[in-house]
Amino acid sequence: MKDEKKAPKLRFKGFTDDWEQCKLGDVTSSYSGGTPTASTSNYYGGAIPFIRSGEISKDSTELTITEEGLNNSAAKLVKRGDILYALYGATSGEVSISRLDGAINQAILAIKPCIGYDSYLLMSLLKNEKKKIREKFLQGGQGNLSARIVKNIKLDIPSINEQTKIGCLLLQLDRTITLHEEKKRQLERLKSALLQKMFADENGYPAVRFRGFDEAWKQCKLGDVGQTYTGLSGKSKEDFGHGKARFVTYMNIYSNPVSDLNMVEPIEIDERQNEVQYGDAFFTTSSETPEEVGMASVWTGDEKHTYLNSFCFGYRPISKINPYYLAYMLNSQSLRRKIVILAQGISRYNISKKSVMEIPASLPSAEEQNRIGLIFKDLDQSITLYEHKLELLKRLKSSLLQNMFI
């Protein structure tokens, strides 16, 4: 019987040789570090980043140590580009390429490939083995790994030229993922800052506004410019999961300042229920923490026979308010603080429609509302775009890891 060829499903053109199986310890050298005595202040606060197991993929560390701390402990130096493998605690089995020069403690194994072996490929192979290692040696996710266990991990490795090709591809893919993650974080930070600054407080003026707008904003209570209605009532579990009508889910409202029009569930048409309309706002009424009660979302759909879930109430403006302005005003930090104060309860917190309607709000002119609503709408669309790109990139990486390795 002919031996099965030891090669992955997907390869770069020109490579046909079998991959060689070996133990990690046969193709690398490795060592662990240690921790300087915590009670000796002279050992800490120096110029050497002190890498702990939860920081192996980061470009900065919470602690630094001095040369004295390094020389008087088992801490060991590593260089940017070394492979770092977490041995202890919740991060056991995690592996990364070090992003900085620093020192490691006893919970990390530093791995240096021998000549002819590519760091990025070995790191990727070890990542592929993480689930197997944790299942075999860390029952229930508890316990620690040892250097001996890691050095005995068996890996299938190609020639150095093929290693380099695969390693470069995965490195470029990881860099692209990191770049997209950072751009998404920047947009999220910008959105958070604008939510703090672009909505007026009781003085009637926001800290940041578009050029050309200088009038004070109108001060009112939410109840002055809108009225409430209830969600679904008189329903049993048999009424859900079928029918031509739809209802907006609790998690849709909890998760989205502007409701996801697709995040609805089927229910039978019932003319007795309140139908939602374009521009309506929804509020959650209960949560396990006061910080998460009264979460708001605005509906921008116009489909008939759409209702609101039983655990939220609706709010319909009686004055014309831009729905996107309303959505982000209700999620601004100043208004969220007012809602959190109203939460009542011990093990579970609730908020009433009446108390929400007493909350003071600020309304600019229709034109300024439109400008504010548009900038937040564009920001959310850009954040969503990066989320989708990241999802596709991570799927691509997962597929490559499955098909480019044995």
C-alpha positions in Angstrom: 0.0 0.0 0.0 1.4 3.4 -1.0 2.2 5.8 1.9 -0.1 8.8 2.1 1.6 12.0 1.0 2.4 14.3 3.9 1.3 17.6 2.4 -1.5 20.2 2.9 -4.5 20.6 0.6 -3.4 24.1 -0.4 0.2 25.0 -1.4 2.1 27.6 -3.3 2.9 26.6 -6.9 6.3 24.8 -7.3 6.2 23.0 -3.9 5.7 19.2 -4.0 7.9 17.7 -1.3 6.5 16.0 1.7 6.5 17.9 5.0 8.6 16.6 7.8 7.2 15.8 11.2 9.3 16.7 14.2 9.0 17.8 17.8 9.1 21.5 18.5 12.1 21.0 20.8 14.1 19.4 18.0 14.0 22.6 15.9 14.1 25.3 18.5 15.7 26.3 21.8 13.6 27.7 24.6 13.7 29.1 28.2 11.4 30.5 30.8 11.9 33.6 33.0 11.1 34.6 36.5 9.8 37.4 38.7 11.9 39.9 40.7 11.0 40.1 44.4 7.8 42.3 44.5 8.8 43.9 47.9 12.0 45.3 46.6 11.2 48.7 45.0 14.6 49.0 43.4 13.7 46.1 41.1 10.7 47.9 39.5 10.1 51.1 37.5 13.1 50.8 35.2 13.4 50.8 31.4 12.9 47.1 30.8 9.3 46.1 29.8 8.3 43.1 32.0 6.1 40.8 29.9 3.5 38.7 31.6 1.4 35.9 30.1 -1.5 38.1 29.3 0.7 40.6 27.4 2.5 38.3 25.0 0.8 39.9 21.9 0.9 43.6 23.2 3.3 46.4 22.3 3.5 47.7 25.9 3.4 46.3 29.4 1.9 47.3 32.7 5.1 46.8 34.6 8.8 47.6 34.0 11.9 46.3 35.8 15.4 47.7 36.4 18.7 46.1 35.4 19.1 45.4 39.1 15.8 43.5 39.1 16.8 41.6 36.1 20.2 40.6 37.5 18.8 39.5 40.9 16.0 37.3 39.6 15.3 34.5 37.1 13.7 37.0 34.7 15.1 36.5 31.2 15.4 38.9 28.2 13.6 38.4 24.9 13.8 40.3 21.7 11.2 41.6 19.3 10.4 38.7 16.9 10.9 35.9 19.5 8.0 33.4 19.9 6.3 33.7 23.3 4.2 30.8 24.6 1.9 31.3 27.7 2.2 28.4 30.1 0.1 29.4 33.1 -3.4 30.6 33.9 -6.3 31.7 31.7 -4.0 32.4 28.8 -2.3 28.9 28.8 -1.7 27.8 25.2 -1.7 31.3 23.7 1.2 32.0 21.5 2.5 35.2 19.8 5.5 36.9 18.2 6.9 39.4 20.7 6.3 43.0 19.7 9.0 44.4 22.0 12.3 43.9 23.6 11.8 43.0 27.3 12.0 40.5 30.0 9.7 37.5 30.7 8.4 35.8 33.9 8.1 32.1 34.7 4.6 31.9 33.0 6.1 32.4 29.6 8.3 30.1 27.4 10.5 32.0 25.0 11.1 30.0 21.8 13.9 30.6 19.3 13.9 28.7 16.0 17.1 27.0 14.8 18.6 28.0 11.5 16.3 26.9 8.7 13.0 27.4 10.6 10.7 30.4 10.2 9.4 32.0 13.4 6.1 33.1 12.0 5.3 29.7 10.5 6.2 27.9 13.8 4.0 30.4 15.8 1.1 29.8 13.4 1.5 26.0 13.6 1.5 26.3 17.4 -1.7 28.4 17.3 -3.3 25.6 15.3 -2.4 23.1 18.0 -3.8 25.3 20.9 -7.2 23.5 21.1 -5.7 20.0 21.1 -3.1 21.0 23.8 -5.7 22.6 26.1 -8.0 19.6 25.7 -5.3 17.1 26.4 -3.4 18.8 29.3 -5.8 21.4 30.8 -9.0 19.6 31.8 -11.8 22.1 32.1 -9.4 24.9 31.1 -7.6 24.7 34.5 -4.0 24.1 35.3 -0.6 24.9 33.8 1.5 23.7 30.9 5.2 23.0 31.2 8.2 23.6 28.9 8.5 19.8 28.5 4.9 19.5 27.2 5.4 22.4 24.7 8.8 21.1 23.5 7.2 17.7 22.8 4.4 19.1 20.6 4.7 17.4 17.2 4.5 19.6 14.1 4.6 19.0 10.4 7.0 21.4 8.8 7.9 22.1 5.1 11.1 23.3 3.6 12.5 26.6 4.6 11.5 28.2 1.2 7.9 27.1 1.7 8.0 28.1 5.4 9.0 31.6 4.3 6.3 31.8 1.7 3.6 30.7 4.2 5.0 32.8 7.0 5.0 36.0 4.9 1.5 35.4 3.7 0.2 35.0 7.3 2.2 37.9 8.5 0.8 40.2 5.9 -2.7 38.9 6.7 -2.2 39.6 10.4 -0.9 43.0 9.7 -3.9 43.8 7.6 -6.2 42.5 10.4 -4.4 44.6 13.0 -4.6 47.7 10.7 -8.4 47.3 10.3 -8.8 46.7 14.0 -6.9 49.9 14.8 -8.9 52.0 12.3 -12.1 50.6 13.8 -10.9 51.5 17.3 -10.1 55.0 16.1 -13.6 55.5 14.7 -15.1 54.2 17.9 -13.0 56.6 20.0 -14.0 59.5 17.7 -17.7 58.5 18.1 -17.4 58.3 21.8 -15.7 61.7 22.0 -18.3 63.3 19.8 -21.1 61.8 21.9 -19.6 63.6 24.9 -19.1 67.0 23.1 -21.8 67.5 20.4 -24.9 67.5 22.7 -25.8 70.5 24.8 -26.3 70.3 28.5 -28.6 72.5 30.6 -26.7 75.7 29.5 -28.1 75.2 26.0 -24.7 75.1 24.2 -22.7 72.0 23.1 -18.9 72.0 23.5 -18.4 71.2 19.8 -20.6 72.2 16.9 -20.6 72.8 13.2 -19.5 76.2 11.9 -22.4 78.5 11.3 -24.5 77.4 14.3 -24.4 79.6 17.4 -28.0 79.8 18.7 -28.9 78.2 22.1 -30.6 74.9 21.9 -34.3 74.6 23.0 -34.6 73.1 26.5 -37.5 70.7 27.1 -38.5 67.4 28.7 -38.8 64.3 26.6 -42.5 64.2 27.5 -43.0 67.7 26.1 -42.1 66.6 22.6 -43.3 63.0 22.5 -45.6 60.4 24.0 -45.1 56.8 25.0 -46.8 53.5 24.2 -46.5 49.9 25.3 -45.0 46.9 23.6 -46.7 43.6 23.0 -49.2 42.5 25.6 -51.5 39.5 26.2 -49.2 37.1 24.4 -48.1 33.5 25.3 -45.1 31.6 24.1 -47.3 29.9 21.5 -47.9 33.2 19.7 -44.2 33.6 18.8 -42.1 32.1 16.0 -44.7 32.2 13.3 -46.9 34.7 11.4 -46.7 37.5 8.9 -46.1 40.3 11.4 -42.7 41.1 13.0 -41.6 42.5 16.4 -38.5 44.3 17.3 -36.4 42.3 19.7 -35.0 43.4 23.1 -31.4 42.7 22.0 -31.9 44.8 18.9 -32.8 47.8 21.1 -30.1 47.0 23.6 -27.3 46.7 21.0 -28.1 49.4 18.4 -28.7 53.2 18.7 -30.4 52.9 15.3 -32.4 49.6 15.2 -31.3 46.9 12.9 -34.2 46.5 10.5 -33.4 42.8 10.1 -33.2 42.0 13.8 -36.9 41.2 14.1 -38.8 38.0 14.9 -42.1 36.6 13.4 -45.5 36.9 15.2 -49.1 36.8 14.0 -50.8 40.0 12.9 -52.8 41.5 15.8 -54.7 44.7 15.2 -54.9 45.3 19.0 -51.1 45.9 19.3 -49.3 49.2 18.8 -47.5 49.3 15.5 -44.1 51.0 15.4 -43.6 53.9 13.0 -40.6 55.5 11.3 -38.8 57.8 13.8 -40.1 56.0 17.0 -37.6 55.5 19.8 -37.6 52.4 22.0 -36.4 52.0 25.6 -35.5 48.9 27.5 -37.2 48.9 30.9 -35.1 46.4 33.0 -31.6 45.2 33.4 -29.2 43.5 35.9 -27.2 46.7 36.3 -28.3 50.4 36.5 -25.8 51.3 33.7 -27.6 49.1 31.2 -31.2 50.1 32.0 -33.1 52.5 29.7 -31.0 51.7 26.6 -32.5 53.4 23.6 -32.8 52.7 19.9 -34.6 54.5 17.0 -36.6 52.8 14.3 -36.1 53.9 10.7 -38.2 51.3 8.9 -41.7 51.8 7.5 -43.0 48.2 7.2 -46.6 47.6 8.3 -47.4 45.1 11.1 -44.2 45.7 13.0 -44.6 45.6 16.8 -42.4 46.2 19.8 -41.3 43.4 22.2 -43.0 43.1 25.7 -39.9 44.2 27.7 -39.6 47.7 26.2 -41.8 50.8 25.6 -42.0 53.0 22.6 -41.7 56.8 22.3 -43.2 58.7 19.4 -42.1 62.4 18.9 -45.1 64.7 18.4 -42.7 67.4 17.1 -40.5 66.8 14.1 -37.1 65.4 15.3 -34.5 64.0 13.0 -34.5 60.2 13.8 -30.7 59.9 13.7 -30.2 63.0 15.9 -32.7 61.5 18.3 -30.9 58.1 18.3 -27.6 59.5 19.2 -28.9 62.2 21.6 -30.6 59.4 23.6 -27.3 57.5 23.7 -25.1 60.6 24.5 -23.2 60.4 27.8 -25.0 63.4 29.3 -28.5 61.8 28.7 -27.3 58.3 29.7 -26.2 59.7 33.1 -29.7 61.1 33.6 -31.3 57.7 32.8 -28.9 55.7 35.0 -29.8 57.9 38.1 -33.5 56.9 37.6 -32.8 53.1 37.8 -34.5 51.5 40.8 -34.0 48.0 42.3 -31.6 45.7 44.1 -30.9 42.5 42.2 -32.6 43.8 39.1 -33.0 47.5 38.0 -36.1 49.0 36.4 -37.1 52.4 35.0 -40.6 53.8 34.4 -42.0 55.5 31.3 -43.1 58.4 33.5 -39.6 59.0 34.9 -38.0 58.9 31.4 -40.5 61.5 30.2 -39.4 63.9 32.9 -35.8 63.8 31.6 -34.6 67.1 30.3 -33.3 67.2 26.7 -31.9 69.8 24.3 -33.0 70.3 20.7 -31.2 72.4 18.1 -32.6 73.7 14.9 -33.8 71.1 12.3 -30.8 71.9 10.1 -28.3 71.3 13.0 -30.1 68.1 14.0 -29.7 66.9 10.4 -26.0 67.6 10.4 -25.4 65.9 13.7 -27.5 62.9 12.8 -25.6 62.5 9.5 -22.2 62.6 11.0 -23.1 59.8 13.6 -24.8 57.8 10.9 -21.7 58.0 8.7 -19.5 57.0 11.6 -21.6 54.0 12.4 -21.6 52.9 8.8 -17.8 53.2 8.6 -17.5 51.2 11.8 -19.8 48.5 10.5 -17.8 48.4 7.2 -14.6 47.7 9.1 -16.4 45.1 11.2 -17.5 43.3 8.0 -14.0 43.5 6.5 -12.5 42.1 9.7 -14.9 39.2 9.7 -14.0 38.4 6.1 -10.2 38.7 6.8 -10.5 36.4 9.9 -12.5 33.9 7.9 -9.9 33.9 5.2 -7.2 33.4 7.8 -9.1 30.5 9.4 -9.5 28.9 6.0 -5.8 29.2 5.2 -4.8 27.8 8.6 -7.1 24.8 7.9 -5.9 24.1 4.4 -2.3 25.3 4.3 -1.2 23.0 7.2 -1.4 19.3 7.6 
